[in-house]
């Protein structure tokens, strides 16, 4: 079975969740090349899912911000603001110095 055939067989909602998880992992590992690759693939496969692409854009901007690539992060955030889309309220968690933190994002 060819790789493109597999994409059609996976439920798109499940697949987008997998890609967001992969993008989140790339953020955690500060891997901008993987994050950009996953984000570009998401845009290609799911152009009609703006909520998922908004979340993915924020994750990609966070990757660039964590690496100190502030111009790239700012460009992504500017495009989000200019497009008028709003980030959904959510919960974020992180581990810092061995302590687990949870925050509500508005």
Backbone as JSON, one array per atom type, in Angstrom:
{
  "sequence": "XXXXXXXXXXXXXXXXXXXXXXXXXXXXXXXXXXXXXXXXXXXXXXXXXXXXXXXXXXXXXXXXXXXXXXXXXXXXXXXXXXXXXXXXXXXXXXXXXXXXXXXXXX",
  "N": [[0.85, -1.17, 0.0], [0.58, 2.19, -0.87], [2.01, 5.18, 0.57], [0.37, 7.53, 0.39], [-2.13, 6.39, 0.06], [-2.63, 5.39, 2.58], [-3.11, 7.69, 4.1], [-5.67, 8.43, 3.3], [-7.2, 6.45, 4.44], [-7.19, 6.77, 7.16], [-9.08, 8.16, 9.74], [-9.85, 11.54, 9.49], [-10.1, 13.29, 11.69], [-8.83, 11.89, 13.74], [-6.3, 11.71, 12.62], [-5.5, 14.39, 12.45], [-5.28, 14.96, 15.15], [-3.14, 13.32, 15.82], [-1.12, 14.54, 14.33], [-1.05, 17.07, 15.58], [-0.21, 16.28, 18.11], [2.32, 15.32, 17.45], [3.46, 17.7, 16.58], [3.38, 19.11, 18.98], [5.18, 17.56, 20.43], [7.47, 18.13, 18.96], [7.71, 20.78, 19.65], [8.26, 20.5, 22.4], [10.75, 19.31, 22.25], [12.1, 21.28, 21.03], [12.47, 21.32, 18.24], [12.66, 22.77, 15.45], [12.71, 22.24, 12.7], [11.3, 19.81, 12.35], [8.85, 20.64, 13.42], [8.07, 22.67, 11.59], [7.85, 21.12, 9.28], [5.74, 19.34, 9.96], [3.69, 21.22, 10.43], [3.44, 22.39, 7.86], [2.56, 20.16, 6.45], [0.11, 19.75, 7.7], [-1.27, 22.06, 6.89], [-1.44, 21.54, 4.19], [-2.95, 19.15, 4.07], [-5.28, 19.71, 5.55], [-6.72, 22.23, 4.92], [-9.19, 23.29, 5.4], [-9.77, 23.28, 8.09], [-9.77, 25.45, 10.25], [-9.57, 25.85, 13.08], [-7.87, 23.84, 14.04], [-5.58, 24.45, 12.58], [-5.03, 26.94, 13.62], [-4.31, 26.35, 16.27], [-2.07, 24.8, 15.68], [-0.47, 26.73, 14.49], [0.08, 28.41, 16.67], [1.55, 26.62, 18.25], [3.77, 26.23, 16.56], [4.8, 28.84, 16.49], [5.52, 29.0, 19.17], [7.6, 27.14, 19.24], [9.54, 28.41, 17.66], [9.86, 30.72, 19.22], [10.91, 29.62, 21.61], [13.38, 28.87, 20.72], [14.58, 31.23, 20.33], [14.16, 32.47, 17.96], [12.78, 34.98, 17.32], [11.74, 36.68, 15.37], [10.57, 35.0, 13.43], [8.64, 33.78, 15.06], [7.12, 36.03, 15.76], [6.18, 36.8, 13.24], [4.41, 34.71, 12.6], [2.52, 34.97, 14.66], [1.6, 37.55, 14.09], [0.37, 37.14, 11.61], [-1.72, 35.5, 12.47], [-3.18, 37.29, 14.09], [-3.82, 39.22, 12.18], [-5.46, 37.71, 10.51], [-7.69, 37.44, 12.01], [-8.52, 35.27, 13.47], [-9.19, 33.56, 16.52], [-7.53, 32.26, 19.33], [-8.51, 29.34, 20.94], [-9.82, 28.9, 24.26], [-7.93, 27.08, 26.55], [-6.14, 24.48, 28.29], [-2.92, 24.4, 29.5], [0.03, 22.58, 30.21], [3.11, 22.12, 31.93], [6.42, 21.06, 32.81], [8.71, 22.2, 35.1], [11.81, 22.44, 36.46], [11.37, 20.0, 37.77], [8.8, 20.31, 38.81], [5.31, 20.24, 38.33], [3.22, 22.24, 36.38], [0.12, 23.79, 35.72], [-1.85, 25.72, 33.57], [-4.45, 28.0, 32.72], [-5.36, 29.01, 29.57], [-6.35, 31.91, 28.04]],
  "CA": [[0.0, 0.0, 0.0], [1.36, 3.41, -0.95], [1.85, 6.08, 1.72], [-0.77, 8.41, 0.19], [-3.34, 5.6, 0.27], [-2.82, 5.27, 4.03], [-3.69, 8.92, 4.61], [-7.1, 8.42, 3.04], [-7.88, 5.44, 5.25], [-7.23, 7.18, 8.57], [-10.08, 9.18, 10.04], [-9.15, 12.82, 9.47], [-10.04, 13.85, 13.04], [-7.77, 11.18, 14.45], [-5.02, 12.05, 12.0], [-5.1, 15.75, 12.84], [-4.85, 14.86, 16.55], [-1.8, 12.73, 15.8], [-0.19, 15.57, 13.86], [-0.91, 18.09, 16.64], [0.63, 15.66, 19.15], [3.68, 15.31, 16.91], [3.89, 19.1, 16.61], [3.63, 19.42, 20.39], [6.44, 16.9, 20.77], [8.54, 18.91, 18.33], [7.85, 21.97, 20.5], [8.93, 20.09, 23.63], [12.14, 19.01, 21.92], [12.64, 22.48, 20.36], [12.89, 20.86, 16.92], [11.94, 23.65, 14.52], [12.58, 21.66, 11.36], [10.17, 18.87, 12.41], [7.63, 21.44, 13.64], [7.71, 23.31, 10.33], [7.43, 20.06, 8.37], [4.41, 18.88, 10.38], [2.76, 22.32, 10.19], [3.21, 22.49, 6.41], [1.75, 19.0, 6.06], [-1.25, 20.01, 8.18], [-1.88, 23.06, 6.0], [-1.69, 20.88, 2.91], [-3.99, 18.13, 4.2], [-6.49, 20.17, 6.23], [-6.87, 23.69, 4.79], [-10.55, 23.67, 5.79], [-9.93, 23.12, 9.54], [-9.04, 26.61, 10.79], [-9.29, 25.73, 14.52], [-6.68, 23.01, 14.2], [-4.44, 25.18, 12.04], [-4.71, 28.01, 14.56], [-3.55, 25.71, 17.35], [-0.77, 24.41, 15.13], [0.3, 27.97, 14.3], [0.55, 28.83, 17.99], [2.61, 25.69, 18.64], [4.94, 26.52, 15.74], [5.35, 30.1, 17.0], [6.17, 28.69, 20.44], [8.87, 26.48, 18.94], [10.48, 29.45, 17.24], [10.13, 31.57, 20.38], [11.78, 28.9, 22.53], [14.72, 28.82, 20.13], [15.09, 32.59, 20.19], [13.88, 32.97, 16.61], [11.63, 35.82, 17.65], [11.15, 37.25, 14.16], [9.69, 33.99, 12.87], [7.5, 33.64, 15.98], [6.3, 37.24, 15.62], [5.51, 36.76, 11.93], [3.29, 33.78, 12.7], [1.5, 35.58, 15.52], [1.04, 38.69, 13.35], [-0.56, 36.58, 10.62], [-2.91, 35.05, 13.2], [-3.94, 38.49, 14.48], [-4.33, 39.83, 10.95], [-6.53, 36.87, 9.95], [-8.88, 37.59, 12.85], [-8.87, 34.05, 14.21], [-8.92, 33.63, 17.96], [-7.08, 31.03, 19.95], [-9.51, 28.84, 21.87], [-9.42, 28.72, 25.64], [-7.45, 25.73, 26.77], [-5.3, 24.25, 29.45], [-1.55, 24.01, 29.17], [0.8, 22.06, 31.34], [4.54, 22.01, 31.69], [7.23, 20.66, 33.95], [9.85, 23.09, 35.23], [12.6, 22.09, 37.65], [10.75, 18.86, 38.44], [7.47, 20.62, 39.33], [4.28, 20.23, 37.3], [2.41, 23.44, 36.4], [-1.02, 23.81, 34.82], [-2.37, 27.08, 33.45], [-5.59, 28.23, 31.85], [-5.02, 29.98, 28.53], [-7.51, 32.64, 27.53]],
  "C": [[0.89, 1.24, 0.0], [1.04, 4.32, 0.24], [0.62, 6.98, 1.57], [-2.09, 7.68, 0.38], [-3.66, 5.48, 1.76], [-3.48, 6.52, 4.59], [-5.2, 8.95, 4.42], [-7.86, 7.46, 3.92], [-7.99, 5.82, 6.72], [-8.28, 8.27, 8.72], [-9.37, 10.52, 10.19], [-9.07, 13.46, 10.85], [-8.95, 13.19, 13.87], [-6.41, 11.6, 13.91], [-4.57, 13.45, 12.4], [-4.65, 15.76, 14.29], [-3.43, 14.29, 16.64], [-0.78, 13.77, 15.37], [0.01, 16.67, 14.89], [-0.04, 17.54, 17.77], [2.09, 15.63, 18.71], [4.26, 16.72, 16.94], [4.2, 19.54, 18.05], [4.94, 18.78, 20.87], [7.64, 17.63, 20.18], [8.79, 20.19, 19.13], [8.62, 21.62, 21.76], [10.42, 19.83, 23.41], [12.85, 20.19, 21.24], [13.22, 22.13, 18.99], [12.1, 21.65, 15.88], [11.77, 23.04, 13.14], [11.43, 20.65, 11.32], [8.86, 19.63, 12.57], [7.16, 22.08, 12.35], [7.21, 22.29, 9.32], [6.02, 19.58, 8.68], [3.36, 19.96, 10.1], [2.43, 22.45, 8.7], [2.34, 21.34, 5.91], [0.3, 19.19, 6.49], [-1.97, 21.01, 7.28], [-2.26, 22.44, 4.66], [-2.89, 19.93, 3.0], [-5.32, 18.67, 4.7], [-6.68, 21.69, 6.12], [-8.23, 24.18, 5.28], [-10.82, 23.47, 7.29], [-9.19, 24.26, 10.26], [-8.72, 26.5, 12.28], [-8.01, 24.93, 14.75], [-5.44, 23.73, 13.68], [-4.05, 26.35, 12.93], [-3.88, 27.46, 15.71], [-2.15, 25.34, 16.88], [0.12, 25.63, 14.91], [0.88, 28.46, 15.61], [1.69, 27.92, 18.46], [3.9, 25.98, 17.86], [5.6, 27.82, 16.2], [6.08, 29.87, 18.32], [7.51, 27.99, 20.25], [9.91, 27.53, 18.59], [10.84, 30.38, 18.4], [11.09, 30.93, 21.36], [13.22, 28.82, 22.03], [15.33, 30.2, 19.95], [14.9, 33.17, 18.8], [12.62, 33.83, 16.68], [10.98, 36.44, 16.42], [10.18, 36.27, 13.51], [8.44, 33.81, 13.74], [6.56, 34.83, 15.84], [5.54, 37.26, 14.3], [4.28, 35.86, 11.98], [2.17, 34.39, 13.52], [0.84, 36.78, 14.84], [0.03, 38.2, 12.32], [-1.84, 36.09, 11.28], [-3.79, 36.24, 13.58], [-4.59, 39.11, 13.26], [-5.49, 39.04, 10.36], [-7.81, 36.96, 10.77], [-9.28, 36.34, 13.62], [-8.47, 34.22, 15.67], [-8.49, 32.25, 18.44], [-8.15, 30.61, 20.96], [-8.94, 28.75, 23.27], [-9.0, 27.27, 25.82], [-6.62, 25.65, 28.03], [-3.94, 23.79, 28.96], [-0.89, 23.46, 30.42], [2.26, 21.99, 30.94], [5.23, 21.55, 32.96], [8.46, 21.56, 33.96], [10.54, 22.77, 36.55], [11.92, 20.98, 38.47], [9.37, 19.11, 39.02], [6.51, 20.74, 38.14], [3.39, 21.46, 37.47], [1.3, 23.32, 35.37], [-1.52, 25.24, 34.77], [-3.54, 27.11, 32.47], [-5.2, 29.3, 30.86], [-6.3, 30.6, 28.0], [-7.22, 33.22, 26.18]]
}
